[in-house]
């Protein structure tokens, strides 16, 4: 009783301290960036990202066009690996805001446009390029009416070309509306990934902090024709009169040679009830959310129903065969083997070494690495650790995970090699092949695409220095870990086959139709779980939309794993029943063939949904990236199906009595 009383007191004391600590300690917000509060009149400068277009998918630097430059010169923001790979180039801009002060300001007037600048402006305008501006880590948002429907976009166009006209007009006046929330807090600390030049509110600094938070950034673009002789007399940030966006073309700024363009902007601060942690909600509203929900749920129900039927039928069939086989004595089993056909007749060949076993081990190892990277990344993203406010964080996290999961790839690949060969001899060659196979394919494709981007002078082209960084990361992290994993694989316990392999291979009976036809057809079922989410992913990548429903993606991924495993097992069983003991590669491609349908769907998406994508360069980039995605999906899904089939076959034949 005394011990019980003491334990209760300790528990109550611990509970009291936890509650007290939760009240005293500062709260925090994990995803995103530091919250920054601004006092009235505090200066804030907007930043500009690369110019992008859904027609070409070739990003270009903001200052590749004759825009106004900052008085202190152009300064690039620090970028992470993911931002560099995505072609982001974030620079400072001359657009200055003073907190809670509505202003209408003049920026600059360009020199007379030359022929090259006019041609470039017209080309970028016709290709629907967008200016991507950022304020306090929030992208500029604009609203447009399309067929009576209000649509939100990030960024604003460089200019516009009226229908049935050869003239182009530039956007040279921006009307900004900055939503702000008045902040008053005590002892609140905001932590996160951080942004350049952003401070932190902490209890140590102020017992009570106050100011304004930026919770929204909306822009209305206009084209206004100014008198350059009057405007050139002004200095940067001089006040100008507020103007309305003209509807008449003769009052808009045309793009032509020897024209001098004046740039102005006005800003209005509007108080809002939106709080800082919720400010990204407006960007993450997906179009067609109702369709998204019902389509995913419908897909889940159908796939679970089909998978359940297949699993029940399969389970009953195998159990019946095993039960009948086990109930017979040895003489009856021998007689049964002579009279019956089926999977029991390939008992002496089922574990015979497959063709190109080295390549199979390499592809399975790389598949483990890719699958692990995908699962961990999506889980972290679903938990909220991959905020869109942290640009490039998703891609950076995927690369880091892939590098460190080399140890798992080496272990699985070499252990499979050791199982097939019966010896660990040659494991170093297998490990090196695992480390080089998929990265080599990606490197080859990206190098070809990078030459295309270099030829187009796009910011999406990787500099040589970044190539060396990626190669160094691969050689210094992934390769050693893959070799370490291979070494651990040689020390792992052997997977013993439950049956002996005959010296002479059994002849496989002729079939009416090729077995590969069934293997290719099997990929349709996994594709049925994937194609709806694939549409939203492709739209987010190629149409510039935010994708942040990682919870759905996690469910779809888990469902895909289950279906790939079941499809591969069922097909393996079907092949064994017709005395086809060459099941290894067929088990891999039964589920891996989904990649073929993914690539065909990507082509379908290019033809019917990306009709605005113009030019062979853009189509080549799209197909190149789609090919990388298809290869990764093939290795991942094929590995899931193969490993499941391997353990199924091992379990199936370990249940058979042998002399």
MOFEN-V782668 format. One record per backbone hydrogen bond with DSSP energy under -0.5 kcal/mol. CO is the residue of the C=O (numbers start at 1). NH is the residue of the N-H. Records with the same first field share a line. If there is no record, write none. Layout:
BEGIN
CO: NH + NH
END
This chain:
BEGIN
1: 5
2: 6
3: 7
4: 8
5: 9
6: 10
7: 11
8: 12
9: 13
10: 14
11: 15
12: 16
13: 17
14: 18
15: 19
16: 20
17: 21
18: 22
19: 23
20: 24
21: 25
27: 189
32: 193
38: 212
39: 42
42: 99
44: 97
46: 93
47: 134
48: 91
51: 60
52: 130
53: 57
55: 614
57: 59
59: 459 + 460
60: 51
61: 64
62: 65
65: 67
70: 73
75: 92
80: 84
81: 85
82: 86
83: 88
84: 87
89: 91
90: 77
91: 48
94: 96
95: 46
97: 44 + 99
98: 101
99: 41
103: 267
104: 240
105: 265
106: 237
108: 263
113: 258
114: 118
115: 119
116: 120
117: 121
118: 122
119: 123
120: 124
121: 125
122: 126
123: 127
124: 129
125: 128
127: 55
129: 158
130: 52 + 132
131: 133 + 156
132: 49
133: 140
134: 47
135: 138
138: 135
140: 155
141: 219
142: 153
144: 146 + 151
146: 149
149: 146 + 151
151: 144
153: 142
156: 131
158: 171
160: 169
162: 165
168: 255
169: 160
170: 172
172: 264
173: 222
174: 176 + 266
175: 220
176: 268
177: 179 + 218
178: 270
179: 215 + 216
180: 272
181: 213
183: 211
185: 209
187: 189
189: 191
195: 198
200: 202
201: 190
202: 205 + 206
206: 187
209: 185
211: 183
212: 38
213: 181 + 215
216: 179
217: 141
218: 177
220: 175
222: 172 + 173
224: 226
226: 228
227: 230 + 231
228: 232
230: 233
231: 234
235: 238
238: 106
248: 251
249: 252
251: 225
252: 254
253: 170
254: 256
256: 259
259: 113 + 261
261: 110
263: 107 + 108
264: 174
265: 105
266: 176
267: 103
268: 178
270: 180
275: 278
276: 279
278: 281
280: 283 + 284
284: 286
286: 289
288: 292
289: 293
290: 294
291: 295
292: 296
293: 297
294: 298
295: 299
296: 300
297: 301
298: 302
299: 303
300: 304
301: 305
302: 306
303: 307
304: 308
305: 309
306: 310
307: 311
308: 312
309: 313
310: 314
311: 315
312: 316
313: 317
314: 318
315: 319
316: 320
317: 321
318: 322
319: 323
320: 324
321: 325
322: 326
323: 327
324: 328
325: 328
329: 333
330: 334
331: 335
332: 336
333: 337
334: 338
335: 339
336: 340
342: 345
343: 346
344: 347
346: 349 + 350
348: 502
349: 352
354: 357
356: 360
357: 361
358: 362
359: 363
360: 364
361: 365
362: 366
363: 367
364: 368
365: 369
366: 370
367: 371
368: 372
369: 373
370: 374
371: 375
372: 376
373: 377
374: 378
375: 379
376: 380
377: 381
378: 382
379: 383
380: 385
381: 384
385: 387
387: 390
389: 391
390: 393
392: 396
393: 397
394: 398
395: 399
396: 400
397: 401
398: 402
399: 403
400: 404
401: 405
403: 406
404: 407
405: 408 + 409
406: 410
407: 411
408: 412
409: 413
410: 414
411: 415
412: 416
413: 417
414: 418
415: 419
416: 420
417: 421
418: 422
424: 427
426: 430
427: 431
428: 432
429: 433
430: 434
431: 435
432: 436
433: 437
434: 438
436: 440
437: 441
438: 442
439: 443
440: 444
441: 445
442: 446
443: 447
444: 448
445: 449
446: 450
447: 451
448: 452
449: 453
450: 454
451: 455
452: 456
453: 458
454: 457
458: 461
463: 466 + 467
464: 468
465: 469
466: 470
467: 471
468: 472
469: 473
470: 474
471: 475
472: 476
473: 477 + 478
474: 479
477: 481
478: 482
479: 483
480: 484
481: 485
482: 486
483: 487
484: 488
485: 489
486: 490
487: 491
488: 492
494: 496
503: 505
507: 509
514: 517 + 518
515: 519
516: 520
517: 521
518: 522
519: 523
520: 523
521: 524
522: 525 + 526
523: 527
524: 528
525: 529
526: 529 + 530
527: 530 + 531
530: 534
531: 535
532: 536
533: 537
534: 538
535: 539
536: 540
537: 541
538: 542
539: 543 + 545
546: 548
548: 550
549: 553
550: 554
551: 555
552: 556
553: 557
554: 558
555: 559
556: 560
557: 561
558: 562
559: 563
560: 564
561: 565
562: 566
563: 567
564: 568
565: 569
566: 570
567: 571
568: 572
569: 573
570: 574
571: 575
572: 576
573: 577
574: 578
575: 580
576: 579
579: 581
581: 583
583: 587
584: 588
585: 589
586: 590
587: 591
588: 592
589: 593
591: 594
592: 595
593: 596 + 597
594: 598
595: 599
596: 600
597: 601
598: 602
599: 603
600: 604
601: 605
602: 606
603: 607
604: 608
605: 609 + 610
610: 613
615: 619
616: 620
617: 621
618: 622
619: 623
620: 624
621: 625
622: 626
623: 627
624: 628
625: 629
626: 630
627: 631
628: 632
629: 633
630: 634
631: 635
632: 636
633: 637
634: 638
635: 639
636: 640
637: 641
638: 642
639: 643
640: 644
641: 645
642: 646
643: 647
644: 648
645: 649
646: 650
647: 651
648: 652
649: 653
650: 654
651: 655
652: 655
653: 656
END
